[in-house]
Structures are given as C-alpha cells and as structure tokens.
C-alpha cells in the first residue's frame, strides 16, 4: 500500500484536469460519508434533540418564515 507521502508526490504530478477530477471524487466521497453518518445518527435517535428544539421554538413563535 502507498504511504501518504507517496500519494502526495503522485498528486503533485497530475495534470490540472486530472487533479480536478481527483478533487471532485474526494469531495463526493466526503459528502457520501457525511450523508451516511447523518443517516446513521438519525436512525439511532442522536438527532432527535434537534426536532424537539424546533418544535419547542415553533410552539413559542420563535421560528421565522423565509
């Protein structure tokens, strides 16, 4: 397996288009992992406090329409 320094060296040698393609892939991968984490946390009830807070603020008339 390549070490991080070797990977960095290879990335430095990429063309601009190759770099942009890699960058897009990494960003998409990051968003996918984030989405999976949010979905997991939601299923486990870790985000229920956000719903509770929003409902309480709505009841108190603190929510604004956009």
PDB file of N, H, CA, C and O in Angstrom:
ATOM      1  N   UNK A   1       0.842  -1.176   0.000  1.00  0.00           N
ATOM      2  CA  UNK A   1       0.000   0.000   0.000  1.00  0.00           C
ATOM      3  C   UNK A   1       0.894   1.249   0.000  1.00  0.00           C
ATOM      4  O   UNK A   1       1.962   1.277   0.612  1.00  0.00           O
ATOM      5  N   UNK A   2       0.424   2.262  -0.698  1.00  0.00           N
ATOM      6  H   UNK A   2      -0.443   2.240  -1.195  1.00  0.00           H
ATOM      7  CA  UNK A   2       1.193   3.505  -0.772  1.00  0.00           C
ATOM      8  C   UNK A   2       1.093   4.292   0.530  1.00  0.00           C
ATOM      9  O   UNK A   2       0.053   4.316   1.189  1.00  0.00           O
ATOM     10  N   UNK A   3       2.174   4.916   0.870  1.00  0.00           N
ATOM     11  H   UNK A   3       3.019   4.897   0.335  1.00  0.00           H
ATOM     12  CA  UNK A   3       2.186   5.794   2.038  1.00  0.00           C
ATOM     13  C   UNK A   3       1.693   7.169   1.612  1.00  0.00           C
ATOM     14  O   UNK A   3       1.735   7.512   0.430  1.00  0.00           O
ATOM     15  N   UNK A   4       1.232   7.948   2.568  1.00  0.00           N
ATOM     16  H   UNK A   4       1.198   7.670   3.528  1.00  0.00           H
ATOM     17  CA  UNK A   4       0.649   9.255   2.266  1.00  0.00           C
ATOM     18  C   UNK A   4       1.633  10.162   1.525  1.00  0.00           C
ATOM     19  O   UNK A   4       1.227  10.906   0.633  1.00  0.00           O
ATOM     20  N   UNK A   5       2.896  10.112   1.873  1.00  0.00           N
ATOM     21  H   UNK A   5       3.226   9.507   2.598  1.00  0.00           H
ATOM     22  CA  UNK A   5       3.895  10.948   1.190  1.00  0.00           C
ATOM     23  C   UNK A   5       4.030  10.540  -0.279  1.00  0.00           C
ATOM     24  O   UNK A   5       4.224  11.389  -1.149  1.00  0.00           O
ATOM     25  N   UNK A   6       3.926   9.246  -0.546  1.00  0.00           N
ATOM     26  H   UNK A   6       3.768   8.557   0.161  1.00  0.00           H
ATOM     27  CA  UNK A   6       3.992   8.782  -1.929  1.00  0.00           C
ATOM     28  C   UNK A   6       2.761   9.247  -2.708  1.00  0.00           C
ATOM     29  O   UNK A   6       2.864   9.645  -3.868  1.00  0.00           O
ATOM     30  N   UNK A   7       1.620   9.194  -2.071  1.00  0.00           N
ATOM     31  H   UNK A   7       1.536   8.871  -1.128  1.00  0.00           H
ATOM     32  CA  UNK A   7       0.380   9.645  -2.703  1.00  0.00           C
ATOM     33  C   UNK A   7       0.458  11.138  -3.003  1.00  0.00           C
ATOM     34  O   UNK A   7       0.077  11.573  -4.090  1.00  0.00           O
ATOM     35  N   UNK A   8       0.945  11.920  -2.053  1.00  0.00           N
ATOM     36  H   UNK A   8       1.254  11.567  -1.170  1.00  0.00           H
ATOM     37  CA  UNK A   8       1.099  13.363  -2.267  1.00  0.00           C
ATOM     38  C   UNK A   8       2.017  13.640  -3.445  1.00  0.00           C
ATOM     39  O   UNK A   8       1.744  14.521  -4.261  1.00  0.00           O
ATOM     40  N   UNK A   9       3.093  12.897  -3.531  1.00  0.00           N
ATOM     41  H   UNK A   9       3.315  12.182  -2.869  1.00  0.00           H
ATOM     42  CA  UNK A   9       4.045  13.074  -4.629  1.00  0.00           C
ATOM     43  C   UNK A   9       3.382  12.778  -5.972  1.00  0.00           C
ATOM     44  O   UNK A   9       3.600  13.498  -6.946  1.00  0.00           O
ATOM     45  N   UNK A  10       2.587  11.733  -6.024  1.00  0.00           N
ATOM     46  H   UNK A  10       2.410  11.148  -5.233  1.00  0.00           H
ATOM     47  CA  UNK A  10       1.882  11.383  -7.256  1.00  0.00           C
ATOM     48  C   UNK A  10       0.874  12.469  -7.616  1.00  0.00           C
ATOM     49  O   UNK A  10       0.751  12.844  -8.782  1.00  0.00           O
ATOM     50  N   UNK A  11       0.155  12.972  -6.618  1.00  0.00           N
ATOM     51  H   UNK A  11       0.254  12.667  -5.671  1.00  0.00           H
ATOM     52  CA  UNK A  11      -0.835  14.030  -6.858  1.00  0.00           C
ATOM     53  C   UNK A  11      -0.167  15.270  -7.428  1.00  0.00           C
ATOM     54  O   UNK A  11      -0.712  15.918  -8.321  1.00  0.00           O
ATOM     55  N   UNK A  12       1.003  15.601  -6.918  1.00  0.00           N
ATOM     56  H   UNK A  12       1.446  15.075  -6.193  1.00  0.00           H
ATOM     57  CA  UNK A  12       1.738  16.780  -7.416  1.00  0.00           C
ATOM     58  C   UNK A  12       2.049  16.672  -8.905  1.00  0.00           C
ATOM     59  O   UNK A  12       2.222  17.690  -9.575  1.00  0.00           O
ATOM     60  N   UNK A  13       2.121  15.466  -9.422  1.00  0.00           N
ATOM     61  H   UNK A  13       1.980  14.639  -8.878  1.00  0.00           H
ATOM     62  CA  UNK A  13       2.479  15.246 -10.827  1.00  0.00           C
ATOM     63  C   UNK A  13       1.270  15.199 -11.758  1.00  0.00           C
ATOM     64  O   UNK A  13       1.429  15.097 -12.974  1.00  0.00           O
ATOM     65  N   UNK A  14       0.070  15.273 -11.197  1.00  0.00           N
ATOM     66  H   UNK A  14      -0.058  15.355 -10.209  1.00  0.00           H
ATOM     67  CA  UNK A  14      -1.132  15.222 -12.023  1.00  0.00           C
ATOM     68  C   UNK A  14      -1.296  16.482 -12.860  1.00  0.00           C
ATOM     69  O   UNK A  14      -0.863  17.569 -12.476  1.00  0.00           O
ATOM     70  N   UNK A  15      -1.927  16.310 -14.004  1.00  0.00           N
ATOM     71  H   UNK A  15      -2.279  15.428 -14.317  1.00  0.00           H
ATOM     72  CA  UNK A  15      -2.279  17.482 -14.814  1.00  0.00           C
ATOM     73  C   UNK A  15      -3.403  18.224 -14.088  1.00  0.00           C
ATOM     74  O   UNK A  15      -3.994  17.705 -13.140  1.00  0.00           O
ATOM     75  N   UNK A  16      -3.683  19.422 -14.538  1.00  0.00           N
ATOM     76  H   UNK A  16      -3.203  19.843 -15.308  1.00  0.00           H
ATOM     77  CA  UNK A  16      -4.752  20.210 -13.917  1.00  0.00           C
ATOM     78  C   UNK A  16      -6.082  19.465 -14.005  1.00  0.00           C
ATOM     79  O   UNK A  16      -6.824  19.408 -13.024  1.00  0.00           O
ATOM     80  N   UNK A  17      -6.387  18.898 -15.162  1.00  0.00           N
ATOM     81  H   UNK A  17      -5.784  18.945 -15.959  1.00  0.00           H
ATOM     82  CA  UNK A  17      -7.651  18.172 -15.331  1.00  0.00           C
ATOM     83  C   UNK A  17      -7.703  16.927 -14.452  1.00  0.00           C
ATOM     84  O   UNK A  17      -8.738  16.630 -13.856  1.00  0.00           O
ATOM     85  N   UNK A  18      -6.613  16.213 -14.370  1.00  0.00           N
ATOM     86  H   UNK A  18      -5.772  16.454 -14.854  1.00  0.00           H
ATOM     87  CA  UNK A  18      -6.573  15.028 -13.507  1.00  0.00           C
ATOM     88  C   UNK A  18      -6.749  15.421 -12.046  1.00  0.00           C
ATOM     89  O   UNK A  18      -7.455  14.749 -11.293  1.00  0.00           O
ATOM     90  N   UNK A  19      -6.098  16.519 -11.650  1.00  0.00           N
ATOM     91  H   UNK A  19      -5.525  17.064 -12.262  1.00  0.00           H
ATOM     92  CA  UNK A  19      -6.230  16.996 -10.281  1.00  0.00           C
ATOM     93  C   UNK A  19      -7.681  17.372  -9.976  1.00  0.00           C
ATOM     94  O   UNK A  19      -8.208  17.021  -8.920  1.00  0.00           O
ATOM     95  N   UNK A  20      -8.323  18.085 -10.904  1.00  0.00           N
ATOM     96  H   UNK A  20      -7.895  18.370 -11.762  1.00  0.00           H
ATOM     97  CA  UNK A  20      -9.711  18.497 -10.699  1.00  0.00           C
ATOM     98  C   UNK A  20     -10.635  17.276 -10.612  1.00  0.00           C
ATOM     99  O   UNK A  20     -11.580  17.265  -9.824  1.00  0.00           O
ATOM    100  N   UNK A  21     -10.360  16.261 -11.418  1.00  0.00           N
ATOM    101  H   UNK A  21      -9.592  16.270 -12.058  1.00  0.00           H
ATOM    102  CA  UNK A  21     -11.157  15.033 -11.360  1.00  0.00           C
ATOM    103  C   UNK A  21     -10.978  14.338 -10.008  1.00  0.00           C
ATOM    104  O   UNK A  21     -11.950  13.882  -9.406  1.00  0.00           O
ATOM    105  N   UNK A  22      -9.739  14.263  -9.540  1.00  0.00           N
ATOM    106  H   UNK A  22      -8.949  14.634 -10.030  1.00  0.00           H
ATOM    107  CA  UNK A  22      -9.461  13.660  -8.239  1.00  0.00           C
ATOM    108  C   UNK A  22     -10.120  14.457  -7.122  1.00  0.00           C
ATOM    109  O   UNK A  22     -10.716  13.891  -6.207  1.00  0.00           O
ATOM    110  N   UNK A  23     -10.006  15.769  -7.209  1.00  0.00           N
ATOM    111  H   UNK A  23      -9.522  16.229  -7.953  1.00  0.00           H
ATOM    112  CA  UNK A  23     -10.607  16.644  -6.199  1.00  0.00           C
ATOM    113  C   UNK A  23     -12.118  16.441  -6.138  1.00  0.00           C
ATOM    114  O   UNK A  23     -12.685  16.349  -5.050  1.00  0.00           O
ATOM    115  N   UNK A  24     -12.771  16.369  -7.290  1.00  0.00           N
ATOM    116  H   UNK A  24     -12.310  16.443  -8.174  1.00  0.00           H
ATOM    117  CA  UNK A  24     -14.215  16.136  -7.329  1.00  0.00           C
ATOM    118  C   UNK A  24     -14.563  14.790  -6.712  1.00  0.00           C
ATOM    119  O   UNK A  24     -15.537  14.673  -5.969  1.00  0.00           O
ATOM    120  N   UNK A  25     -13.765  13.779  -7.021  1.00  0.00           N
ATOM    121  H   UNK A  25     -12.974  13.875  -7.625  1.00  0.00           H
ATOM    122  CA  UNK A  25     -14.011  12.444  -6.480  1.00  0.00           C
ATOM    123  C   UNK A  25     -13.879  12.450  -4.954  1.00  0.00           C
ATOM    124  O   UNK A  25     -14.711  11.873  -4.254  1.00  0.00           O
ATOM    125  N   UNK A  26     -12.839  13.101  -4.447  1.00  0.00           N
ATOM    126  H   UNK A  26     -12.164  13.570  -5.016  1.00  0.00           H
ATOM    127  CA  UNK A  26     -12.622  13.158  -2.998  1.00  0.00           C
ATOM    128  C   UNK A  26     -13.754  13.918  -2.311  1.00  0.00           C
ATOM    129  O   UNK A  26     -14.243  13.489  -1.266  1.00  0.00           O
ATOM    130  N   UNK A  27     -14.171  15.037  -2.887  1.00  0.00           N
ATOM    131  H   UNK A  27     -13.773  15.385  -3.736  1.00  0.00           H
ATOM    132  CA  UNK A  27     -15.270  15.802  -2.296  1.00  0.00           C
ATOM    133  C   UNK A  27     -16.562  14.994  -2.286  1.00  0.00           C
ATOM    134  O   UNK A  27     -17.294  15.008  -1.296  1.00  0.00           O
ATOM    135  N   UNK A  28     -16.847  14.291  -3.377  1.00  0.00           N
ATOM    136  H   UNK A  28     -16.253  14.280  -4.181  1.00  0.00           H
ATOM    137  CA  UNK A  28     -18.047  13.461  -3.441  1.00  0.00           C
ATOM    138  C   UNK A  28     -17.980  12.342  -2.404  1.00  0.00           C
ATOM    139  O   UNK A  28     -18.971  12.050  -1.735  1.00  0.00           O
ATOM    140  N   UNK A  29     -16.814  11.721  -2.275  1.00  0.00           N
ATOM    141  H   UNK A  29     -16.008  11.958  -2.818  1.00  0.00           H
ATOM    142  CA  UNK A  29     -16.613  10.657  -1.288  1.00  0.00           C
ATOM    143  C   UNK A  29     -16.853  11.196   0.122  1.00  0.00           C
ATOM    144  O   UNK A  29     -17.481  10.531   0.947  1.00  0.00           O
ATOM    145  N   UNK A  30     -16.355  12.398   0.395  1.00  0.00           N
ATOM    146  H   UNK A  30     -15.845  12.938  -0.275  1.00  0.00           H
ATOM    147  CA  UNK A  30     -16.533  13.028   1.700  1.00  0.00           C
ATOM    148  C   UNK A  30     -18.012  13.275   1.980  1.00  0.00           C
ATOM    149  O   UNK A  30     -18.485  12.994   3.081  1.00  0.00           O
ATOM    150  N   UNK A  31     -18.753  13.800   0.994  1.00  0.00           N
ATOM    151  H   UNK A  31     -18.369  14.028   0.100  1.00  0.00           H
ATOM    152  CA  UNK A  31     -20.185  14.042   1.172  1.00  0.00           C
ATOM    153  C   UNK A  31     -20.938  12.741   1.393  1.00  0.00           C
ATOM    154  O   UNK A  31     -21.854  12.691   2.214  1.00  0.00           O
ATOM    155  N   UNK A  32     -20.564  11.680   0.670  1.00  0.00           N
ATOM    156  H   UNK A  32     -19.819  11.720   0.004  1.00  0.00           H
ATOM    157  CA  UNK A  32     -21.218  10.380   0.858  1.00  0.00           C
ATOM    158  C   UNK A  32     -21.024   9.887   2.294  1.00  0.00           C
ATOM    159  O   UNK A  32     -21.967   9.411   2.925  1.00  0.00           O
ATOM    160  N   UNK A  33     -19.807  10.003   2.798  1.00  0.00           N
ATOM    161  H   UNK A  33     -19.040  10.390   2.285  1.00  0.00           H
ATOM    162  CA  UNK A  33     -19.542   9.571   4.170  1.00  0.00           C
ATOM    163  C   UNK A  33     -20.326  10.412   5.170  1.00  0.00           C
ATOM    164  O   UNK A  33     -20.844   9.885   6.155  1.00  0.00           O
ATOM    165  N   UNK A  34     -20.412  11.706   4.923  1.00  0.00           N
ATOM    166  H   UNK A  34     -19.990  12.133   4.123  1.00  0.00           H
ATOM    167  CA  UNK A  34     -21.176  12.601   5.790  1.00  0.00           C
ATOM    168  C   UNK A  34     -22.650  12.204   5.786  1.00  0.00           C
ATOM    169  O   UNK A  34     -23.281  12.112   6.839  1.00  0.00           O
ATOM    170  N   UNK A  35     -23.196  11.968   4.579  1.00  0.00           N
ATOM    171  H   UNK A  35     -22.684  12.042   3.723  1.00  0.00           H
ATOM    172  CA  UNK A  35     -24.596  11.560   4.470  1.00  0.00           C
ATOM    173  C   UNK A  35     -24.854  10.263   5.219  1.00  0.00           C
ATOM    174  O   UNK A  35     -25.865  10.133   5.909  1.00  0.00           O
ATOM    175  N   UNK A  36     -23.946   9.301   5.089  1.00  0.00           N
ATOM    176  H   UNK A  36     -23.124   9.407   4.529  1.00  0.00           H
ATOM    177  CA  UNK A  36     -24.094   8.026   5.785  1.00  0.00           C
ATOM    178  C   UNK A  36     -24.060   8.216   7.305  1.00  0.00           C
ATOM    179  O   UNK A  36     -24.813   7.570   8.034  1.00  0.00           O
ATOM    180  N   UNK A  37     -23.191   9.095   7.769  1.00  0.00           N
ATOM    181  H   UNK A  37     -22.580   9.619   7.177  1.00  0.00           H
ATOM    182  CA  UNK A  37     -23.091   9.364   9.203  1.00  0.00           C
ATOM    183  C   UNK A  37     -24.365  10.030   9.727  1.00  0.00           C
ATOM    184  O   UNK A  37     -24.867   9.669  10.792  1.00  0.00           O
ATOM    185  N   UNK A  38     -24.882  11.001   8.977  1.00  0.00           N
ATOM    186  H   UNK A  38     -24.474  11.294   8.112  1.00  0.00           H
ATOM    187  CA  UNK A  38     -26.121  11.677   9.375  1.00  0.00           C
ATOM    188  C   UNK A  38     -27.277  10.684   9.402  1.00  0.00           C
ATOM    189  O   UNK A  38     -28.078  10.689  10.337  1.00  0.00           O
ATOM    190  N   UNK A  39     -27.368   9.833   8.382  1.00  0.00           N
ATOM    191  H   UNK A  39     -26.717   9.830   7.623  1.00  0.00           H
ATOM    192  CA  UNK A  39     -28.438   8.840   8.327  1.00  0.00           C
ATOM    193  C   UNK A  39     -28.347   7.874   9.509  1.00  0.00           C
ATOM    194  O   UNK A  39     -29.359   7.549  10.130  1.00  0.00           O
ATOM    195  N   UNK A  40     -27.140   7.419   9.814  1.00  0.00           N
ATOM    196  H   UNK A  40     -26.318   7.683   9.310  1.00  0.00           H
ATOM    197  CA  UNK A  40     -26.929   6.505  10.942  1.00  0.00           C
ATOM    198  C   UNK A  40     -27.323   7.176  12.256  1.00  0.00           C
ATOM    199  O   UNK A  40     -28.039   6.593  13.071  1.00  0.00           O
ATOM    200  N   UNK A  41     -26.847   8.411  12.455  1.00  0.00           N
ATOM    201  H   UNK A  41     -26.265   8.885  11.793  1.00  0.00           H
ATOM    202  CA  UNK A  41     -27.175   9.143  13.683  1.00  0.00           C
ATOM    203  C   UNK A  41     -28.678   9.369  13.808  1.00  0.00           C
ATOM    204  O   UNK A  41     -29.238   9.279  14.900  1.00  0.00           O
ATOM    205  N   UNK A  42     -29.325   9.661  12.685  1.00  0.00           N
ATOM    206  H   UNK A  42     -28.870   9.733  11.797  1.00  0.00           H
ATOM    207  CA  UNK A  42     -30.763   9.880  12.701  1.00  0.00           C
ATOM    208  C   UNK A  42     -31.501   8.606  13.103  1.00  0.00           C
ATOM    209  O   UNK A  42     -32.409   8.648  13.933  1.00  0.00           O
ATOM    210  N   UNK A  43     -31.115   7.479  12.519  1.00  0.00           N
ATOM    211  H   UNK A  43     -30.378   7.445  11.844  1.00  0.00           H
ATOM    212  CA  UNK A  43     -31.758   6.203  12.843  1.00  0.00           C
ATOM    213  C   UNK A  43     -31.547   5.823  14.307  1.00  0.00           C
ATOM    214  O   UNK A  43     -32.398   5.173  14.914  1.00  0.00           O
ATOM    215  N   UNK A  44     -30.416   6.227  14.865  1.00  0.00           N
ATOM    216  H   UNK A  44     -29.725   6.755  14.372  1.00  0.00           H
ATOM    217  CA  UNK A  44     -30.103   5.913  16.265  1.00  0.00           C
ATOM    218  C   UNK A  44     -30.719   6.919  17.237  1.00  0.00           C
ATOM    219  O   UNK A  44     -30.577   6.779  18.452  1.00  0.00           O
ATOM    220  N   UNK A  45     -31.407   7.937  16.698  1.00  0.00           N
ATOM    221  H   UNK A  45     -31.523   8.050  15.711  1.00  0.00           H
ATOM    222  CA  UNK A  45     -32.071   8.915  17.548  1.00  0.00           C
ATOM    223  C   UNK A  45     -31.156  10.010  18.070  1.00  0.00           C
ATOM    224  O   UNK A  45     -31.553  10.797  18.930  1.00  0.00           O
ATOM    225  N   UNK A  46     -29.935  10.065  17.558  1.00  0.00           N
ATOM    226  H   UNK A  46     -29.612   9.426  16.860  1.00  0.00           H
ATOM    227  CA  UNK A  46     -28.981  11.056  18.055  1.00  0.00           C
ATOM    228  C   UNK A  46     -29.334  12.486  17.641  1.00  0.00           C
ATOM    229  O   UNK A  46     -28.795  13.447  18.191  1.00  0.00           O
ATOM    230  N   UNK A  47     -30.233  12.623  16.676  1.00  0.00           N
ATOM    231  H   UNK A  47     -30.671  11.843  16.229  1.00  0.00           H
ATOM    232  CA  UNK A  47     -30.605  13.963  16.203  1.00  0.00           C
ATOM    233  C   UNK A  47     -32.005  14.377  16.661  1.00  0.00           C
ATOM    234  O   UNK A  47     -32.497  15.444  16.296  1.00  0.00           O
ATOM    235  N   UNK A  48     -32.630  13.530  17.456  1.00  0.00           N
ATOM    236  H   UNK A  48     -32.230  12.663  17.753  1.00  0.00           H
ATOM    237  CA  UNK A  48     -33.987  13.821  17.926  1.00  0.00           C
ATOM    238  C   UNK A  48     -34.065  15.134  18.696  1.00  0.00           C
ATOM    239  O   UNK A  48     -35.097  15.805  18.682  1.00  0.00           O
ATOM    240  N   UNK A  49     -32.991  15.496  19.357  1.00  0.00           N
ATOM    241  H   UNK A  49     -32.152  14.952  19.368  1.00  0.00           H
ATOM    242  CA  UNK A  49     -32.991  16.752  20.124  1.00  0.00           C
ATOM    243  C   UNK A  49     -33.215  17.950  19.204  1.00  0.00           C
ATOM    244  O   UNK A  49     -33.778  18.958  19.630  1.00  0.00           O
ATOM    245  N   UNK A  50     -32.780  17.848  17.941  1.00  0.00           N
ATOM    246  H   UNK A  50     -32.323  17.028  17.594  1.00  0.00           H
ATOM    247  CA  UNK A  50     -32.978  18.960  17.002  1.00  0.00           C
ATOM    248  C   UNK A  50     -34.460  19.141  16.668  1.00  0.00           C
ATOM    249  O   UNK A  50     -34.957  20.263  16.575  1.00  0.00           O
ATOM    250  N   UNK A  51     -35.147  18.025  16.491  1.00  0.00           N
ATOM    251  H   UNK A  51     -34.743  17.114  16.567  1.00  0.00           H
ATOM    252  CA  UNK A  51     -36.589  18.073  16.225  1.00  0.00           C
ATOM    253  C   UNK A  51     -37.310  18.659  17.434  1.00  0.00           C
ATOM    254  O   UNK A  51     -38.193  19.504  17.293  1.00  0.00           O
ATOM    255  N   UNK A  52     -36.926  18.204  18.613  1.00  0.00           N
ATOM    256  H   UNK A  52     -36.209  17.517  18.728  1.00  0.00           H
ATOM    257  CA  UNK A  52     -37.550  18.695  19.842  1.00  0.00           C
ATOM    258  C   UNK A  52     -37.345  20.206  19.978  1.00  0.00           C
ATOM    259  O   UNK A  52     -38.283  20.935  20.301  1.00  0.00           O
ATOM    260  N   UNK A  53     -36.130  20.670  19.735  1.00  0.00           N
ATOM    261  H   UNK A  53     -35.367  20.078  19.473  1.00  0.00           H
ATOM    262  CA  UNK A  53     -35.848  22.110  19.839  1.00  0.00           C
ATOM    263  C   UNK A  53     -36.676  22.898  18.830  1.00  0.00           C
ATOM    264  O   UNK A  53     -37.233  23.943  19.164  1.00  0.00           O
ATOM    265  N   UNK A  54     -36.756  22.406  17.614  1.00  0.00           N
ATOM    266  H   UNK A  54     -36.303  21.556  17.343  1.00  0.00           H
ATOM    267  CA  UNK A  54     -37.514  23.109  16.573  1.00  0.00           C
ATOM    268  C   UNK A  54     -38.992  23.173  16.928  1.00  0.00           C
ATOM    269  O   UNK A  54     -39.629  24.213  16.758  1.00  0.00           O
ATOM    270  N   UNK A  55     -39.538  22.071  17.419  1.00  0.00           N
ATOM    271  H   UNK A  55     -39.021  21.227  17.557  1.00  0.00           H
ATOM    272  CA  UNK A  55     -40.951  22.059  17.801  1.00  0.00           C
ATOM    273  C   UNK A  55     -41.220  23.007  18.966  1.00  0.00           C
ATOM    274  O   UNK A  55     -42.249  23.682  18.993  1.00  0.00           O
ATOM    275  N   UNK A  56     -40.302  23.060  19.926  1.00  0.00           N
ATOM    276  H   UNK A  56     -39.467  22.511  19.904  1.00  0.00           H
ATOM    277  CA  UNK A  56     -40.454  23.979  21.058  1.00  0.00           C
ATOM    278  C   UNK A  56     -40.402  25.426  20.588  1.00  0.00           C
ATOM    279  O   UNK A  56     -41.191  26.256  21.040  1.00  0.00           O
ATOM    280  N   UNK A  57     -39.470  25.735  19.679  1.00  0.00           N
ATOM    281  H   UNK A  57     -38.829  25.061  19.312  1.00  0.00           H
ATOM    282  CA  UNK A  57     -39.377  27.110  19.181  1.00  0.00           C
ATOM    283  C   UNK A  57     -40.600  27.478  18.352  1.00  0.00           C
ATOM    284  O   UNK A  57     -41.066  28.616  18.399  1.00  0.00           O
ATOM    285  N   UNK A  58     -41.120  26.514  17.592  1.00  0.00           N
ATOM    286  H   UNK A  58     -40.741  25.589  17.554  1.00  0.00           H
ATOM    287  CA  UNK A  58     -42.336  26.771  16.818  1.00  0.00           C
ATOM    288  C   UNK A  58     -43.493  27.082  17.763  1.00  0.00           C
ATOM    289  O   UNK A  58     -44.253  28.024  17.537  1.00  0.00           O
ATOM    290  N   UNK A  59     -43.619  26.291  18.814  1.00  0.00           N
ATOM    291  H   UNK A  59     -43.001  25.526  18.997  1.00  0.00           H
ATOM    292  CA  UNK A  59     -44.692  26.483  19.792  1.00  0.00           C
ATOM    293  C   UNK A  59     -44.580  27.855  20.457  1.00  0.00           C
ATOM    294  O   UNK A  59     -45.594  28.476  20.776  1.00  0.00           O
ATOM    295  N   UNK A  60     -43.367  28.320  20.663  1.00  0.00           N
ATOM    296  H   UNK A  60     -42.543  27.816  20.404  1.00  0.00           H
ATOM    297  CA  UNK A  60     -43.135  29.614  21.302  1.00  0.00           C
ATOM    298  C   UNK A  60     -43.169  30.771  20.307  1.00  0.00           C
ATOM    299  O   UNK A  60     -42.990  31.927  20.692  1.00  0.00           O
ATOM    300  N   UNK A  61     -43.397  30.467  19.029  1.00  0.00           N
ATOM    301  H   UNK A  61     -43.542  29.529  18.716  1.00  0.00           H
ATOM    302  CA  UNK A  61     -43.473  31.500  17.995  1.00  0.00           C
ATOM    303  C   UNK A  61     -42.126  32.093  17.639  1.00  0.00           C
ATOM    304  O   UNK A  61     -42.062  33.222  17.154  1.00  0.00           O
ATOM    305  N   UNK A  62     -41.059  31.368  17.865  1.00  0.00           N
ATOM    306  H   UNK A  62     -41.111  30.450  18.259  1.00  0.00           H
ATOM    307  CA  UNK A  62     -39.723  31.890  17.597  1.00  0.00           C
ATOM    308  C   UNK A  62     -39.205  31.581  16.182  1.00  0.00           C
ATOM    309  O   UNK A  62     -38.167  32.106  15.780  1.00  0.00           O
ATOM    310  N   UNK A  63     -39.909  30.745  15.437  1.00  0.00           N
ATOM    311  H   UNK A  63     -40.753  30.318  15.764  1.00  0.00           H
ATOM    312  CA  UNK A  63     -39.464  30.401  14.081  1.00  0.00           C
ATOM    313  C   UNK A  63     -39.864  31.473  13.100  1.00  0.00           C
ATOM    314  O   UNK A  63     -40.937  32.066  13.213  1.00  0.00           O
ATOM    315  N   UNK A  64     -38.993  31.723  12.128  1.00  0.00           N
ATOM    316  H   UNK A  64     -38.121  31.241  12.036  1.00  0.00           H
ATOM    317  CA  UNK A  64     -39.266  32.731  11.110  1.00  0.00           C
ATOM    318  C   UNK A  64     -39.538  32.048   9.778  1.00  0.00           C
ATOM    319  O   UNK A  64     -38.976  30.992   9.489  1.00  0.00           O
ATOM    320  N   UNK A  65     -40.389  32.647   8.980  1.00  0.00           N
ATOM    321  H   UNK A  65     -40.845  33.505   9.215  1.00  0.00           H
ATOM    322  CA  UNK A  65     -40.642  32.176   7.609  1.00  0.00           C
ATOM    323  C   UNK A  65     -39.556  32.771   6.715  1.00  0.00           C
ATOM    324  O   UNK A  65     -39.145  33.917   6.901  1.00  0.00           O
ATOM    325  N   UNK A  66     -39.104  31.994   5.758  1.00  0.00           N
ATOM    326  H   UNK A  66     -39.438  31.064   5.607  1.00  0.00           H
ATOM    327  CA  UNK A  66     -38.099  32.500   4.813  1.00  0.00           C
ATOM    328  C   UNK A  66     -38.716  32.701   3.469  1.00  0.00           C
ATOM    329  O   UNK A  66     -38.035  33.122   2.534  1.00  0.00           O
TER     330      UNK A  66
END
